[in-house]
Amino acid sequence: MKNIIAASAFLAASISGAAADLCSKGSVDDNGNWYCQAVDAITYTGMLGKGSYNKISAMDSNSGSCSSSPYGYSGSMSPLDEEVSLHFRGPLKLKQFAFFSPSTDSSDSSKKAKRSAMHRHGHAHKHAHKHKRDEDVEKRGLGDWVTAIIDGQTVSWMNEWSGVASTAASSVAAATTSAAPAAASTESASVGFLPKLLKVNAPAAYSSSASSSSAVVAKASSSSSSKSASASSTASPGSSGSWGRKAYYNSQAGSADNVVFLNHNGGSGSGVFDYTFGNSLSYANSKGDAGASSPQVLADTQLGSNEEVIIMSDKECDGDCGYYRDGNVAYHGFAGAQKAFFFEFEMPLDGNTDAATNGDMPAIWMLNAQIPRTLQYGKAECSCWTTGCGEFDIFEVLAPGDLRCKSTLHSNIKGGNSDYFKRPTSGSMKAMVLMNGENMHIKVLDSDYELPTNLDASWVSDLCESGLVQSTLNSLFALVA
């Protein structure tokens, strides 16, 4: 693996400061969001993070207060070298998902967990990425009236959060120095916090007396080795030099190995709900539109607009996940500075035009796993997102019915490439996200690509090297701390 990292570092150095997407070939400002060229690959270079963010250490559901403490990080891919969760928002059909890491990394192996396809669920996640260089952080209106549905009743309250990030986070320099107007450093204040319209799924039998002060919960799982099985469904340790497949999901086969499907319906079968922090994570039912009492496999179906499903590893937290919300359904994410994710998915049009509720705005993104384990939507001080623990938007549609998917990094190093991928509205797209050295590669694969149980070292090296050569269909974006 050292030779792959060295080659990537050399090539990155040769293009550093020179590459800034393909916006010189033309750009358009579409309602504040900048778009340049359609591409098949995007590489973010310079992901050598060094800084700190505030780790959540306590959440009190009686007072609504949260405590945190500074946490320093450094090194390649940090802070996204930490455990991450993968998020999918409809309208979307997820056909396949896989997680790979170098075969020498044994930390990701876990017991095989094959389950029948029976239930599913989803929720909401909102981004508003303008992608215009040096654009200000989008600010949520302090004092805006917020509407939610609780126990079937529509209720409203005043928004008490201005959307302004902490001083440490907001003082970070712009993510790139190119003069191209369309390649913006962006920060979406709505990403980790309460959208303007959010359906709060309060259980019908919920009583406010059930609300209690949250404490540190420590349950974590013992890691057990994967057992060998057919290549079509099980994790593989990989051969020498290769990247082994450590987790896999196939919707048509109804199989899920080393993954768990979650959503934001806490209090419905699993997880918790209170009127202070709202819904925690829950197990997702097989349709992705409700909670469940136990792990279910996501069926071969379509998530509706604004429905969100989260994939984590199937290793339950047992004292080794740090702090998480009391009563939450807490699992480990996918860790490592070198890792890859494979997706096969469709993003069909569904005709929903309500941008306020993410209508017809599908997305696939990555979060530092601490965020959903504490509070993904809600008070800023209750999430490490505010201070830069990390989010990577991989494929995100920014307007109802739009046919373009953009990518953006949100961290203490941040930036957004204004080149875009074509939204796969009919037929599936296969893509790989490969994080290696100081570079993050997003690559659309051929439609006939067959997913192996191991990624050969030469295949990984070729993808990394080709990703650092800017061309008509390959866009480079240099991150700047």
Helices and strands as residue ranges (DSSP letters): H 2-15, G 23-25, E 28-30, E 33-35, E 41-45, E 48-59, E 66-76, E 84-89, E 93-102, E 145-150, E 153-158, H 167-170, G 208-210, E 243-250, E 255-257, E 259-263, E 273-274, E 278-279, E 282-284, E 291-292, E 308-313, E 339-346, G 355-357, E 363-368, H 370-374, G 380-382, G 384-387, E 391-396, E 404-410, E 415-422, E 429-436, E 439-445, E 454-455, H 457-466, E 474-478
